Structure formats: structure tokens, C-alpha cells
Amino acid sequence: MGRILKPGAALEYEGNLKRMDTMALSEHSNAAAGLLSAMANPKRLMILCCLVKGEVAVGALASQVGLSQSALSQHLSKLRAQKLVKTRRDAQTIYYSSSSESVLKVLETLEEIYCAPVQKKSAAA
């Protein structure tokens, strides 16, 4: 998950964020907060992870994330409100897919932080 610092030690970041344009970010801070707020719920995060690979029917999505269709509908409503998912209807089946490049970038970062260390440990064993 990252380095553990000694008490009182400062974390020094060596990436591109040191050159972050905070004025540009302030113009988009509401959109960024909305995105992060929508993704902050563990079930909504898992829904978005399931949609990375492509569209999924509502019933299959409910099974994958372990929610009733009613609870799933509530979460999908919040994701639709932020324009993070889109729908397609085929007869009586509704399919969901990701509609946000921003979501994919955030999920890639989360995968790198939380999943890659687990994969490295598994490969080393």
C-alpha cells in the first residue's frame, strides 16, 4: 500500500504532481469530488470494476457484486447521475457499461496500488 513513515517524517513525492496546476484543479474540483464521492462506496467501486471489461446485464452484475437488484438499482442510479455508467436495452434486458475515461484512470491507479502488490506476492510464492 505504500511506505510506512517514521513519526515526524515527511513523505517526499517524486512524480509529476509537484508540477500540479492548482488553479486548473480548482476549476474542476467539483467534478473531481463528484467522481471520488461516487466511487467512495465499496459496492459502487466493485460495480465499476465489473464494468471495466465491457457491458454487463443487470442480473449478472447483481450476482457479481452480491447485491439484490433493488440495492443495485440504487447504486446504479448514483453512478448514472454522475455520468459514470451508460445503459443499453435489448428487449427486456438492460446492459450497463462504463462511460467515463476518468473512472478507468482512477481504477488503473487503484489496481496499481492495491492489486499489484498482491499479484507480486502471489508470483513470488
C-alpha positions as CSV (number, residue, x, y, z in Angstrom):
1,M,0.0,0.0,0.0
2,G,2.9,2.3,0.3
3,R,5.8,3.2,2.5
4,I,5.4,3.4,6.3
5,L,7.0,6.6,7.6
6,K,8.6,7.1,11.0
7,P,6.7,9.6,13.2
8,G,7.5,13.1,12.2
9,A,9.0,12.1,8.8
10,A,7.7,13.8,5.7
11,L,6.8,11.9,2.5
12,E,8.6,13.3,-0.5
13,Y,6.8,12.7,-3.8
14,E,9.0,12.5,-6.8
15,G,6.3,12.3,-9.6
16,N,4.5,14.8,-11.8
17,L,2.2,16.1,-9.0
18,K,4.9,18.5,-7.9
19,R,4.1,20.5,-11.0
20,M,0.3,20.3,-10.5
21,D,-1.6,23.4,-11.6
22,T,-3.8,24.0,-8.6
23,M,-5.7,26.8,-10.4
24,A,-6.7,24.4,-13.1
25,L,-7.7,21.8,-10.5
26,S,-9.8,24.3,-8.6
27,E,-11.9,24.9,-11.8
28,H,-12.7,21.1,-11.8
29,S,-12.7,20.4,-8.1
30,N,-16.5,19.9,-8.0
31,A,-16.3,17.4,-10.8
32,A,-13.4,15.6,-9.2
33,A,-15.2,15.5,-5.8
34,G,-18.3,14.1,-7.5
35,L,-16.3,11.4,-9.2
36,L,-14.5,10.4,-6.0
37,S,-17.7,10.6,-4.0
38,A,-19.5,8.2,-6.4
39,M,-16.5,5.8,-6.3
40,A,-16.1,6.0,-2.5
41,N,-18.7,3.4,-1.7
42,P,-17.2,-0.2,-1.8
43,K,-20.2,-1.6,-3.7
44,R,-20.2,1.1,-6.3
45,L,-16.4,0.7,-6.7
46,M,-17.0,-3.0,-7.3
47,I,-19.7,-2.3,-9.8
48,L,-17.3,0.0,-11.8
49,C,-14.6,-2.7,-11.6
50,C,-17.0,-5.2,-13.1
51,L,-17.8,-2.8,-15.9
52,V,-14.2,-2.3,-16.9
53,K,-14.2,-5.4,-19.1
54,G,-17.3,-4.4,-21.0
55,E,-21.1,-4.2,-20.7
56,V,-22.9,-6.5,-18.2
57,A,-26.5,-7.3,-17.9
58,V,-28.2,-6.1,-14.7
59,G,-28.9,-9.6,-13.3
60,A,-25.3,-10.7,-13.9
61,L,-24.0,-7.5,-12.3
62,A,-26.1,-8.1,-9.2
63,S,-24.7,-11.6,-8.8
64,Q,-21.1,-10.4,-9.4
65,V,-21.3,-7.7,-6.7
66,G,-23.5,-9.6,-4.3
67,L,-26.5,-7.2,-4.3
68,S,-30.2,-7.5,-4.7
69,Q,-31.5,-5.9,-7.9
70,S,-33.2,-3.3,-5.8
71,A,-29.9,-2.3,-4.0
72,L,-28.0,-2.5,-7.3
73,S,-30.5,-0.1,-8.8
74,Q,-29.9,2.5,-6.1
75,H,-26.2,2.3,-6.7
76,L,-26.5,2.5,-10.5
77,S,-28.8,5.5,-10.1
78,K,-26.0,7.4,-8.3
79,L,-23.4,6.3,-10.9
80,R,-25.8,7.4,-13.8
81,A,-26.3,10.8,-12.1
82,Q,-22.5,11.3,-12.2
83,K,-22.5,10.1,-15.9
84,L,-20.1,7.3,-14.9
85,V,-22.1,4.5,-16.5
86,K,-24.4,4.2,-19.5
87,T,-27.2,1.8,-20.4
88,R,-28.3,-0.2,-23.4
89,R,-31.6,-2.0,-23.6
90,D,-32.1,-5.2,-25.6
91,A,-35.7,-6.4,-25.4
92,Q,-36.2,-6.8,-21.6
93,T,-32.6,-6.9,-20.6
94,I,-30.7,-3.8,-19.6
95,Y,-26.9,-3.7,-20.0
96,Y,-24.6,-1.4,-18.2
97,S,-21.1,-0.2,-19.2
98,S,-18.6,2.3,-18.1
99,S,-18.9,5.7,-19.8
100,S,-16.1,7.6,-18.2
101,E,-12.4,7.7,-19.1
102,S,-11.8,9.3,-15.7
103,V,-13.2,6.2,-13.9
104,L,-10.9,3.9,-15.9
105,K,-7.8,6.1,-14.9
106,V,-8.8,6.1,-11.3
107,L,-9.4,2.3,-11.3
108,E,-6.0,1.7,-13.0
109,T,-4.4,3.7,-10.2
110,L,-6.3,1.8,-7.5
111,E,-5.3,-1.5,-9.2
112,E,-1.7,-0.5,-9.2
113,I,-1.8,0.5,-5.5
114,Y,-3.9,-2.3,-4.1
115,C,-3.9,-5.2,-6.5
116,A,-0.3,-5.2,-8.0
117,P,1.4,-5.8,-4.6
118,V,-0.9,-8.9,-4.0
119,Q,-0.1,-10.2,-7.5
120,K,3.6,-9.7,-6.9
121,K,3.4,-11.6,-3.6
122,S,1.5,-14.4,-5.3
123,A,4.0,-14.7,-8.1
124,A,6.9,-14.8,-5.6
125,A,5.3,-17.6,-3.5
